[in-house]
């Protein structure tokens, strides 16, 4: 995501929600043509109980309208009834997404090898824990000068 955001800064936004001066959740949104699509989000239990994501989603929608975008896509619900019910509060329209997948028998050994190598690489990586002080000097910090 960091690399994508560096290459396409106007096509991705990390929205953050704060309660009582604490970051308690956020959403990642992609912008393309006339669409804004929510890709992922999270919040603390307390923030969920206080409807913080609902307020955040309203603000993202307002921003999309201000940008002149035509479509707001909550993205798929994975068949999770609670997620689908949440989206219905926004008077959404459900769309069935047709999907097909083809797996070439000739490429399967290469795909399996790639997956094994990828799993090995993931298990060997260690991501250092970030604290508010260390985040500014972290190599992925987008602008360390703003952290002071």
C-alpha positions in Angstrom: 0.0 0.0 0.0 2.9 2.4 0.8 4.4 1.8 -2.6 1.0 2.3 -4.3 0.4 5.5 -2.4 3.8 6.8 -3.4 3.1 6.1 -7.1 -0.6 7.2 -7.1 -1.1 9.6 -4.2 -4.5 10.8 -5.4 -5.9 7.3 -5.8 -5.6 6.1 -2.2 -6.5 7.6 1.1 -6.2 6.3 4.6 -9.0 7.7 6.6 -8.6 7.8 10.4 -11.2 8.3 13.1 -10.4 9.7 16.5 -12.3 9.6 19.7 -11.2 11.4 22.8 -7.9 12.4 21.0 -7.1 8.8 20.3 -6.9 7.1 16.9 -9.5 4.3 17.2 -10.0 3.1 13.7 -9.9 3.9 10.0 -10.6 2.8 6.5 -8.6 2.5 3.3 -10.3 4.0 0.2 -9.3 3.8 -3.4 -10.3 6.5 -6.0 -10.5 5.8 -9.7 -12.4 7.5 -12.4 -15.8 8.3 -10.9 -15.6 5.7 -8.1 -14.5 5.6 -4.5 -14.2 2.0 -3.2 -13.6 1.1 0.5 -11.1 -1.7 0.7 -10.6 -2.3 4.3 -11.3 -0.9 7.7 -11.0 -1.5 11.4 -12.0 0.0 14.7 -11.8 -0.7 18.4 -14.8 -2.3 20.1 -15.5 1.0 21.9 -15.4 2.9 18.6 -17.8 0.4 17.1 -20.1 0.8 20.0 -20.0 4.6 19.6 -20.7 4.3 15.9 -17.4 5.9 14.9 -17.2 4.0 11.6 -20.7 5.2 10.6 -19.6 8.8 11.2 -16.4 8.1 9.2 -18.3 6.5 6.3 -20.6 9.5 6.2 -17.5 11.8 6.0 -15.9 9.7 3.2 -19.2 9.9 1.3 -19.3 13.7 1.8 -15.8 13.9 0.5 -16.7 11.8 -2.6 -19.6 14.2 -3.3 -17.3 17.2 -2.9 -14.9 15.7 -5.4 -17.7 15.2 -7.9 -17.5 11.4 -7.8 -20.5 9.5 -9.0 -20.2 6.1 -7.3 -19.5 5.0 -3.7 -18.7 1.3 -3.4 -18.7 -0.3 0.1 -17.1 -3.3 -1.6 -18.1 -6.9 -1.0 -19.6 -8.2 2.2 -18.3 -11.8 2.0 -21.9 -12.9 2.9 -21.6 -11.6 6.4 -25.1 -10.6 7.5 -24.0 -8.0 10.0 -21.9 -6.3 7.3 -24.7 -6.4 4.8 -27.1 -5.0 7.4 -24.7 -2.1 8.2 -24.5 -1.2 4.5 -28.3 -1.2 4.2 -28.4 1.7 6.6 -27.0 3.8 3.7 -29.8 2.7 1.3 -27.3 0.8 -0.8 -28.0 -1.4 -3.8 -26.8 -5.0 -3.8 -25.1 -6.3 -6.9 -24.3 -10.0 -7.6 -20.8 -10.2 -8.8 -20.2 -13.0 -11.3 -16.8 -14.6 -10.9 -15.0 -17.4 -12.5 -11.5 -18.8 -12.0 -9.4 -20.9 -14.3 -6.4 -22.8 -13.1 -4.2 -24.1 -15.8 -3.0 -27.6 -15.0 0.3 -26.8 -16.7 1.0 -23.8 -14.4 0.0 -25.4 -11.1 3.5 -26.6 -10.3 4.8 -23.1 -10.7 2.0 -21.6 -8.7 2.6 -24.0 -5.9 6.3 -23.2 -5.9 5.6 -19.5 -5.8 3.2 -20.0 -2.8 5.9 -22.0 -1.0 8.5 -19.4 -1.6 6.1 -16.6 -0.6 5.2 -18.4 2.7 9.0 -18.8 3.5 9.6 -15.2 2.8 6.8 -14.1 5.1 7.9 -16.3 7.9 11.5 -14.9 7.7 10.4 -11.3 7.7 10.2 -9.4 11.0 8.4 -6.1 11.3 9.7 -4.0 14.2 7.1 -2.7 16.6 6.3 0.9 16.1 5.9 3.4 19.0 4.9 7.0 18.5 8.5 8.0 18.9 10.0 5.4 16.6 7.3 5.8 13.8 9.0 9.0 12.7 12.3 7.4 12.1 10.9 4.3 10.6 11.9 3.7 6.9 8.2 3.5 5.9 7.4 6.9 7.4 6.1 9.0 4.5 7.3 12.3 5.9 9.5 12.1 9.0 9.8 15.9 9.2 6.1 16.1 10.1 6.6 13.9 13.2 8.3 16.4 15.4 
